[in-house]
Amino acid sequence: MGLHRRTRLALRWAAILGALFLGSAALLLLWGLALVQLGWQRQAASPGSPRVLASPGLLRAGEPWSAEELAAFFAASGFAVVSCPTPQPFAVCRNGQGFLLGPGVVQGTGEPVVVQPERTGLALHKAGGEKLQEVLLTPRLVALLPQQDVARWPVPLAEVSPHLVNAVVDLEDRGFLRHPGLSFRGLLRAALANLASGGVKQGGSTITQQVVKVLLLKPERRVSRKMLEAFLASLVEYRYSKREILEAYLNNAYFGQDGGVSVVGVEAAARFYFGKPAKALGLEEAALLAGLIAAPNRFNPFQHPDKAQERRAQALLAMAREGHLPGPEAERTARAPLPQRPWPLRWSLAAHFLDLLPPDASGTFPTTMDPMVQEAVFYGAQAGLSTLEQRFPALGPASGDPLQVAVVVLGRGGKVLAVLGSREGKAGELNRALAARRPIGSLVKPFLVALALERGWRLEQPLLDEPLAVPVGRTLWTPQNHDGRFRGTVSMAEALVHSVNVPMVRLGLALGLEEVTSLLRRVGLTPPGTPAELLGAVEATPWEVARAFTPFLEKGKLVEPRAWGQVPTPVQVFSPEAVTMALGPLREVVQRGTAAGFAARCGAPLAGKTGTTDNRRDSWFVALRPRLLTVVWVGTDRNRETGLYGASGAGLLWQEIDLRLPRAYKEGRWE
């Protein structure tokens, strides 16, 4: 007997509705899986914020280091230097005159390394006794450049301290390894709390739900969003392993603020709070970070130390409860001191060096910056300016046009070791080292001498020092010496040592103005092509001056300065023999010439050249050591008269910088 018509109709509709339900469920499932996969791929593909690294510090056995110089070197390289019997990872123990470098400080070995300054030079060996010829330090993090005001550094789970993994799971979601993405006990507890309050006050979220909220959903507190979150969490658990979920959670958790920048992920947080990578975190450090996740501002150890210590104790007790830590050790660790200051994710002393980076810098970006040199430049320039302003109060900030400073330091191969572009060195300021073009004055004279030596002249060659009139158009140009007197005849070397103007003009005219102009253009300067360029009527930035002087450091080769990447192909401008001869009078400059006494105060080997422009508006000093080229400019933005010569202005600042550098940086042989 056939089914009743109404029954058949009902069954037909039931089949249709069932098919629609199943189809909708399938579509919803496919949509959810696609959404999960898209969000996961997006976060997995992101390299995070660009990580700018300094050049790794290098120590060689036998180099002349004092204990104080080593302590400053390690601190500038980004490592905590403390008195302790046993070093922690990424820290340096100082015991008297010796240093014990903890695991991670030295590249290529996880074993502690002993650094001991001795009378015969630096002694280096592993803790086991094996001697080392040199050690290369792990490079300092100069900046974690934020993107959309977020600093994030994703790392694999294998590069996270096991203490931190255990602390986060035990404190945030102790059932994480067992539940399918949802904790029904947590959901029930949150539901009761929300009913009692009349709103959404608790979420009962698992780690998986937190990942869904961060990667896939908007931060809204609505019941519908919580339902979608629960659905997607189950799909995440289906699609990815617990290890992948935990890695995503740790890389996307919010840990507080560095100024106006959000610190996201355990690696950025470990760098910010402790100055070390996440894999090197100790137990008390891991517990503190795990406690921050719930409320980073409330448990901030720098602003609320009592609450931070209480929260850390809760994390340690949770680890003890889950069997990851003995109870007595948890109690002992809870009494450990908190960090006293953050490690900013952007080193303020290097703000102007960062102006050299390309706009498309991404991933891990190694540079040539030497933190020891950058620190010496910053503090040395400040000390020098303070001295000048005490001597000449009219040059201070109260004048409305205070002294400014710009410094560029290059190493061999054109490596840019340090840059400073203003008196305060703040990010966003005008970087005068790169952008301020000023007349270079007597800095042009070494190029005239080197060109003459290249053409077969001798340093002893006499030059006439008598009144001179040079036709320039319809007028006569009459150059004068800075002291207003004439000497009759001086050698080419003496004219350079004492920066005597008229003989140098005669030398330039004898070489040929076109020849001189061509040379200056080859070294990257922009001469006007008039006789005045023979006395430095050539405008250049400190960066351009540093580049122009590289032949005196590189056996006559012009090397393009570089802050990263490969060494550019050099251009031979002078013969090595001409440069070697020209360095002779430049060494005399700092002994008995216009910078007399500099070598005695700062030590040899040293060569240099002062530069002073008309009415003493610009003060320049270029210092040459076998491995360093330093250019210092001092002047004012309104180009007013300062009363400073090259030696008394820029030269004074250079001395303050040089005195802050280790002796090992200054020694070497002229090549």
C-alpha positions in Angstrom: 0.0 0.0 0.0 1.5 3.3 -1.0 2.3 6.1 1.4 -0.3 8.8 2.0 0.1 11.9 -0.1 0.8 14.1 2.8 3.4 11.6 4.1 5.2 11.6 0.7 5.2 15.3 0.6 6.6 15.5 4.1 9.3 13.1 3.3 10.1 15.0 0.1 10.5 18.2 2.1 12.5 16.5 4.7 14.9 15.2 2.1 15.2 18.7 0.5 15.7 20.3 3.9 18.2 17.6 4.8 20.1 18.1 1.6 20.1 21.9 2.1 21.3 21.4 5.7 24.0 19.0 4.6 25.0 21.3 1.7 25.1 24.3 3.9 27.1 22.5 6.5 29.5 21.3 3.9 29.8 24.9 2.5 30.3 26.2 6.0 32.9 23.6 6.7 34.8 24.4 3.4 34.5 28.2 4.1 35.9 27.7 7.6 38.7 25.5 6.4 39.6 28.0 3.7 39.5 30.9 6.2 41.7 29.0 8.6 44.2 28.1 5.9 44.3 31.6 4.5 44.9 33.2 7.9 47.5 30.6 8.8 49.4 31.0 5.6 49.3 34.8 5.9 50.9 34.8 9.4 53.3 32.0 8.5 54.5 33.9 5.4 55.1 37.1 7.3 58.8 37.7 8.1 57.8 40.0 10.9 59.5 43.4 11.4 62.9 44.1 9.8 65.6 43.1 12.2 68.7 45.4 11.9 71.9 43.9 13.3 75.2 45.6 14.0 78.5 44.2 12.9 79.6 41.3 15.2 82.3 42.4 17.7 85.7 40.8 17.1 88.4 40.1 19.7 91.8 38.8 18.7 94.4 37.1 20.9 97.3 39.4 21.6 95.4 42.7 21.1 96.0 45.4 23.7 92.8 45.6 25.8 92.3 46.8 29.3 89.6 45.4 31.6 87.7 48.6 31.5 87.8 48.7 27.7 86.5 45.2 27.5 83.6 45.9 29.9 82.6 48.9 27.7 83.0 46.8 24.6 80.7 44.0 25.8 78.1 46.5 27.1 78.1 48.3 23.7 77.7 45.0 22.0 74.4 44.5 23.8 75.4 42.1 26.7 74.7 42.5 30.4 78.1 42.6 32.3 77.6 41.5 35.9 79.7 40.1 38.8 78.8 36.5 39.0 80.5 33.1 39.4 78.7 31.4 36.5 77.5 33.2 33.4 73.9 33.0 32.2 73.2 32.6 28.5 73.8 35.8 26.6 75.4 37.5 29.6 79.0 38.3 30.6 80.5 37.6 34.0 83.2 39.9 35.2 85.6 38.6 37.9 88.3 41.1 38.6 90.2 41.7 35.4 88.8 38.7 33.6 85.6 37.9 31.8 83.6 34.7 31.3 81.3 34.9 28.3 78.1 32.9 28.7 76.6 30.6 26.1 75.3 32.5 23.1 77.7 35.4 23.5 80.2 34.0 21.1 79.2 32.7 17.7 79.9 29.1 16.8 80.1 27.7 20.3 77.7 27.1 23.2 80.5 26.7 25.6 81.6 29.6 27.9 84.7 31.5 26.7 87.3 33.2 29.0 88.6 36.6 28.0 91.6 37.7 30.0 93.6 40.9 29.4 97.3 40.3 30.1 100.5 42.3 29.8 101.4 40.5 26.6 97.9 41.1 25.1 94.5 39.5 25.2 94.2 35.8 26.1 91.3 33.8 24.8 90.3 30.3 25.6 87.3 28.1 26.1 86.2 27.2 29.6 87.7 23.7 29.0 91.1 25.3 28.3 91.3 25.2 24.5 93.1 28.4 23.3 91.4 30.6 20.7 93.0 33.0 18.2 89.8 35.1 17.9 86.2 35.2 19.0 83.3 36.7 17.1 80.4 37.9 19.2 76.7 37.5 18.4 75.7 40.8 16.7 73.7 43.3 18.6 70.1 44.0 17.7 70.2 47.7 16.6 66.5 48.0 15.8 63.4 45.9 15.4 61.7 48.3 13.0 57.9 48.5 13.6 55.4 47.9 10.8 52.1 49.7 11.5 53.3 50.4 15.0 53.9 46.7 15.7 57.2 45.1 16.4 57.1 41.3 15.8 59.8 38.7 15.3 58.4 35.2 14.6 60.6 32.3 15.5 60.1 28.5 15.4 59.0 26.8 18.5 62.4 25.1 18.7 63.9 28.5 19.3 61.8 29.2 22.4 63.0 28.3 25.9 61.2 25.2 27.2 60.7 27.1 30.5 58.6 29.6 28.6 56.6 26.9 26.7 55.7 25.1 29.9 54.9 28.3 31.8 52.5 29.6 29.1 50.7 26.3 28.8 50.5 25.6 32.5 49.3 29.2 33.3 47.1 29.9 30.3 45.6 26.6 29.3 46.7 23.5 31.2 44.5 21.2 29.3 45.9 22.4 25.9 47.5 19.1 25.0 44.3 17.2 25.7 41.3 19.2 24.6 40.0 19.5 21.0 40.3 23.2 20.8 37.6 24.0 23.3 37.6 23.7 27.1 34.0 22.9 28.2 34.9 23.5 31.8 36.3 26.9 30.9 33.3 27.7 28.7 30.8 26.8 31.5 32.8 28.9 34.0 32.8 31.9 31.6 29.1 31.5 30.8 28.1 31.6 34.5 30.3 34.7 35.0 28.7 36.4 32.0 25.2 35.6 33.1 25.9 37.0 36.5 27.3 40.2 35.1 24.7 40.6 32.3 27.4 41.0 29.6 30.5 39.3 28.1 33.1 39.6 30.8 35.0 36.3 30.4 35.7 34.2 27.4 36.9 30.9 28.7 39.2 30.8 25.7 41.8 28.1 25.1 45.1 28.8 23.5 43.6 27.6 20.2 40.7 30.1 20.5 43.2 32.9 21.2 45.0 32.0 18.0 41.7 32.1 16.1 40.8 35.5 17.7 44.2 37.0 16.7 44.6 35.5 13.3 41.1 35.3 11.9 38.6 37.5 13.7 38.0 41.1 14.7 38.4 41.8 18.5 34.6 42.1 19.2 33.0 40.9 22.5 29.8 39.4 21.1 28.2 36.0 21.6 28.0 35.4 17.9 31.7 36.0 17.5 32.4 33.6 20.4 30.4 30.9 18.6 32.3 31.5 15.4 35.5 31.4 17.4 34.6 28.1 18.9 33.7 26.7 15.4 37.0 27.8 13.8 39.0 26.6 16.8 37.8 23.1 16.2 38.8 23.4 12.6 42.3 24.7 13.6 42.7 21.7 15.8 41.7 19.4 12.9 44.0 21.1 10.4 47.1 21.8 12.5 49.2 20.1 15.2 49.4 21.2 18.8 53.0 22.3 18.1 52.0 24.5 15.2 49.1 26.0 17.2 51.4 26.8 20.1 54.0 28.3 17.9 51.4 30.6 16.3 50.2 31.6 19.7 53.6 32.5 21.0 54.5 34.5 17.9 51.3 36.5 18.0 50.7 37.2 21.7 50.7 40.8 22.8 53.3 41.7 25.5 53.1 45.4 26.0 54.4 48.7 24.6 57.8 50.1 23.7 56.8 53.7 23.6 54.1 53.8 20.9 55.0 50.4 19.4 53.2 47.2 20.3 55.5 44.3 21.3 54.1 41.2 19.8 55.5 37.6 20.0 57.9 36.0 22.5 61.1 36.9 20.6 60.3 40.6 20.5 59.2 40.4 24.2 62.4 38.6 25.3 64.5 41.2 23.5 62.5 44.1 25.0 62.3 42.9 28.6 65.6 41.1 28.9 67.8 41.9 26.0 68.2 38.3 24.9 66.6 35.8 22.5 63.6 33.8 23.6 65.7 30.6 23.6 68.0 32.0 26.2 65.4 32.9 28.8 65.9 31.6 32.3 63.1 30.2 34.5 62.3 33.5 36.3 62.3 35.4 33.0 60.1 32.8 31.3 57.6 32.9 34.1 57.4 36.7 34.0 56.7 36.7 30.3 54.0 34.0 30.6 52.3 36.1 33.3 52.3 39.2 31.1 50.0 37.7 28.4 46.8 38.0 30.4 47.3 41.8 31.0 50.6 43.2 29.8 49.9 46.7 31.2 48.7 45.6 34.6 51.7 43.3 35.1 54.4 45.5 33.6 57.5 44.9 35.8 58.7 48.5 35.3 55.5 50.2 36.2 53.9 47.7 38.6 56.6 45.6 40.1 54.5 44.2 43.0 51.8 43.0 40.6 54.4 41.6 38.2 56.1 39.7 41.0 52.8 38.3 42.2 51.8 37.2 38.7 55.2 35.6 38.1 54.7 33.6 41.3 51.3 32.4 40.0 53.0 31.2 36.8 55.7 29.4 38.8 53.1 27.7 41.1 51.2 26.6 37.9 54.4 25.0 36.7 54.9 23.2 40.0 51.3 22.0 40.0 51.7 20.5 36.5 54.9 18.8 37.5 57.3 21.0 35.5 59.0 22.4 38.5 59.7 21.3 42.1 57.8 23.3 44.6 60.9 24.6 46.5 62.4 25.8 43.3 59.2 27.7 42.4 59.3 29.5 45.8 62.9 30.3 45.4 62.6 31.6 41.9 59.6 33.7 42.9 62.0 35.8 45.0 64.4 36.6 42.2 64.8 40.3 41.3 62.7 41.7 38.4 64.3 43.5 35.4 64.9 47.1 36.2 64.8 48.6 32.7 63.7 47.6 29.3 66.0 47.1 26.3 64.4 49.4 23.7 63.8 47.7 20.4 65.4 50.7 18.6 68.8 51.7 19.9 68.5 55.5 20.2 72.2 56.1 19.8 72.1 54.7 16.3 69.1 56.7 15.0 71.0 58.5 12.3 72.8 55.4 11.2 69.4 53.9 10.5 68.8 56.6 8.0 71.2 54.7 5.7 68.9 51.7 5.4 67.0 51.1 2.2 63.2 51.5 2.4 62.7 47.9 1.4 64.8 46.4 4.2 63.2 43.2 5.4 63.9 40.1 7.4 67.2 40.0 9.2 69.3 42.8 7.9 73.0 42.8 8.9 74.9 46.1 8.8 78.5 47.3 9.2 77.8 49.5 12.3 80.2 49.0 15.1 78.4 49.7 18.4 81.6 50.6 20.2 82.4 53.3 17.7 78.8 54.5 17.5 78.7 54.9 21.3 82.0 56.7 21.3 80.8 59.1 18.6 77.5 59.9 20.4 78.9 60.5 23.9 82.2 62.0 22.6 80.3 64.6 20.5 78.1 65.5 23.4 81.1 66.0 25.7 82.9 68.1 23.1 79.9 70.3 22.5 79.5 70.8 26.3 83.1 71.9 26.6 82.8 74.4 23.7 79.6 75.9 25.0 81.2 76.4 28.4 84.0 78.3 26.8 81.7 80.1 24.4 78.3 80.6 25.9 77.1 82.5 22.9 77.2 79.2 20.9 74.9 77.4 23.2 71.1 76.6 22.9 70.2 79.9 24.4 71.4 81.7 21.3 68.7 80.2 19.2 71.3 79.0 16.7 73.4 76.6 18.7 76.4 74.6 17.5 75.5 71.5 15.5 77.7 68.5 14.8 78.0 65.8 12.1 80.3 62.8 12.3 81.0 59.9 9.9 83.4 57.1 10.7 84.5 54.6 8.1 86.5 51.4 8.5 88.6 49.5 5.9 86.7 48.5 2.7 84.3 51.5 3.1 82.5 50.0 6.1 80.3 52.7 7.7 81.0 52.2 11.4 79.1 55.1 12.9 77.0 58.2 11.9 75.8 61.1 13.9 73.9 64.0 12.2 73.0 66.4 15.0 73.8 67.4 18.6 71.1 65.2 20.0 71.1 62.4 17.5 67.3 61.9 17.6 65.3 59.9 15.0 63.5 62.2 12.6 65.9 65.1 13.0 67.8 66.6 10.0 70.7 64.3 9.5 73.5 66.8 8.7 76.0 64.0 8.1 74.1 63.1 5.0 72.2 66.2 4.0 74.1 69.4 5.1 76.4 70.7 2.3 79.0 73.2 3.6 82.3 74.5 2.2 85.2 72.2 3.1 87.9 74.8 3.3 91.5 73.4 3.7 90.4 69.8 3.4 91.0 70.2 -0.3 94.7 70.6 0.2 95.7 66.9 0.6 94.2 66.2 -2.8 96.4 68.9 -4.4 99.5 67.4 -2.8 98.6 63.8 -3.7 98.0 64.9 -7.3 101.3 66.7 -7.4 103.1 63.6 -6.0 101.3 61.5 -8.7 102.7 63.9 -11.3 106.3 63.5 -10.1 106.6 66.4 -7.7 108.6 66.0 -4.4 107.5 67.0 -0.9 110.6 69.1 -0.6 109.7 71.1 -3.7 109.7 74.8 -2.9 106.5 76.9 -3.4 106.5 80.7 -3.5 104.6 82.4 -0.7 104.3 85.9 -1.9 101.3 88.1 -2.8 99.3 86.7 -5.7 96.5 88.0 -7.9 94.6 85.6 -10.1 92.3 87.0 -12.9 88.8 85.7 -12.5 86.6 87.2 -15.2 87.0 91.0 -15.0 88.3 90.9 -11.4 91.4 89.9 -9.6 91.3 87.2 -6.8 93.9 87.8 -4.2 94.1 84.8 -1.8 95.5 85.5 1.7 97.1 83.3 4.4 95.2 82.8 7.6 97.8 84.8 9.6 98.1 87.6 7.1 101.8 87.2 6.5 104.0 85.8 3.7 107.0 83.5 4.2 108.8 83.9 1.0 109.3 80.2 0.1 108.0 77.0 1.8 108.2 73.4 0.8 105.1 71.7 -0.5 105.1 69.5 2.7 105.3 72.5 5.0 102.5 74.3 3.2 100.3 71.3 3.9 101.4 70.8 7.5 100.7 74.4 8.4 97.9 74.9 5.8 99.4 77.9 4.1 97.0 79.1 1.5 99.0 81.1 -1.1 101.6 78.4 -1.9 98.7 75.9 -2.2 97.0 78.1 -4.7 100.2 78.4 -6.7 100.5 74.5 -6.6 97.0 74.1 -7.9 97.5 76.6 -10.7 100.8 74.9 -11.7 99.0 71.5 -11.8 96.2 73.1 -13.9 92.8 74.1 -12.6 91.1 71.7 -15.0 93.2 68.8 -13.7 92.3 69.7 -10.1 88.6 70.0 -11.0 88.7 66.7 -12.7 90.4 65.0 -9.7 87.9 66.5 -7.2 85.0 65.2 -9.3 86.6 61.8 -9.5 86.5 61.5 -5.7 82.8 62.5 -5.6 83.0 66.3 -4.9 81.4 69.0 -6.9 84.0 71.8 -7.4 82.8 75.0 -9.1 85.7 75.1 -11.6 87.1 78.4 -10.4 90.4 79.2 -8.6 88.5 79.5 -5.3 88.1 75.7 -5.2 91.9 75.5 -4.6 91.2 76.8 -1.0 88.1 74.7 -0.5 85.2 76.7 -2.0 83.7 73.3 -2.6 80.4 72.4 -0.8 80.1 68.8 0.5 78.4 66.8 3.2 80.4 65.0 5.8 79.4 61.8 4.1 80.9 63.0 0.8 84.0 64.2 2.5 84.5 60.8 4.1 84.1 59.1 0.7 86.6 61.5 -0.9 89.2 60.7 1.7 89.0 56.9 1.4 92.0 56.8 -1.0 94.2 57.9 1.9 93.0 54.8 3.8 92.9 52.4 0.9 96.2 52.7 -0.9 94.9 55.3 -3.3 91.6 53.5 -4.1 88.3 55.4 -3.9 85.8 53.1 -2.1 82.1 53.8 -1.9 81.0 53.8 1.8 78.6 51.0 2.5 76.4 50.3 5.5 75.5 46.8 4.3 76.1 44.3 1.5 79.1 43.5 -0.5 82.3 45.6 -1.0 81.8 47.8 -4.1 84.4 47.8 -6.8 87.0 50.5 -5.9 88.4 53.0 -8.3 92.2 53.7 -8.3 92.6 57.5 -8.0 96.2 57.7 -6.7 99.1 55.3 -6.8 99.9 53.7 -3.5 103.3 55.4 -3.5 101.7 58.9 -3.8 99.3 58.2 -0.9 102.1 56.8 1.3 104.2 60.0 0.7 101.2 62.3 1.2 100.5 60.6 4.6 103.9 61.9 5.8 102.9 65.6 6.1 99.4 64.6 7.3 101.1 62.8 10.2 103.0 66.0 10.9 99.8 68.0 11.0 98.8 66.3 14.3 102.3 66.6 15.7 103.4 70.2 15.0 101.0 71.6 12.4 97.5 73.0 12.5 96.5 70.2 14.9 99.7 70.3 16.9 99.6 68.1 20.0 96.8 65.8 18.9 99.1 62.8 18.4 100.7 63.4 21.8 97.4 63.5 23.5 95.7 60.7 21.6 98.6 58.5 20.5 100.1 57.4 17.2 99.6 56.2 14.5 97.6 59.2 13.6 97.3 61.6 10.6 94.8 64.3 10.0 93.8 67.5 8.4 92.0 70.6 9.7 89.6 72.7 7.7 88.3 76.2 8.5 86.1 78.2 6.2 85.8 82.0 5.7 85.0 83.9 8.9 85.3 80.6 10.8 81.8 79.6 10.0 82.6 75.9 9.5 85.1 73.8 11.5 86.2 70.5 10.0 88.6 67.8 11.1 89.5 64.6 9.2 91.4 62.0 11.3 93.2 59.0 9.8 94.3 55.9 11.7 95.4 52.7 10.0 91.9 51.2 10.3 89.7 54.3 10.8 88.7 57.4 8.9 86.7 59.9 10.9 85.2 63.2 9.6 83.8 65.7 12.0 82.0 69.0 11.2 80.9 71.7 13.6 78.9 74.8 12.7 75.5 76.3 13.0 72.4 75.9 10.9 72.2 79.7 10.2 75.9 79.6 9.0 76.9 82.3 11.5 80.5 82.9 12.6 81.6 80.6 15.4 85.1 81.7 16.0 86.3 78.1 15.9 89.2 76.8 13.8 89.3 73.2 12.6 91.5 72.1 15.5 89.6 74.1 18.2 86.1 73.0 17.1 85.8 69.8 15.2 89.2 68.7 16.4 88.2 69.0 20.0 85.1 66.8 19.4 87.2 64.2 17.6 89.6 64.0 20.5 86.6 63.3 22.8 85.5 60.6 20.4 88.9 59.0 20.1 89.6 58.9 23.8 86.5 56.7 24.2 87.7 54.1 21.7 89.8 51.1 22.8 93.5 51.1 22.0 93.0 48.0 19.9 90.9 50.0 17.5 93.6 52.7 17.0 96.7 50.6 16.5 98.0 49.1 13.3 100.4 49.8 10.5 100.1 52.2 7.6 99.8 50.2 4.5 
